[in-house]
Amino acid sequence: MASDLNFSDFTRGEKAAIASLTARMALPRANLTKLKRRIERIEQDALRRKKK
């Protein structure tokens, strides 16, 4: 997670998306790099929204 963000900076939908993506990472056939990129994209959106 980005160092400038708190969990409260995410919207309810972003929190749910991060939780589901994290759970999918535990599956044996998961594409970890793809899932990590999706989580990083969510973090970047939250960081942009926080800095406004």
Secondary structure, DSSP 8 states (H G I E B T S, - for coil): --TT--GGGS-HHHHHHHHHHHHHHTSTT--HHHHHHHHHHHHHHHHHHHH-
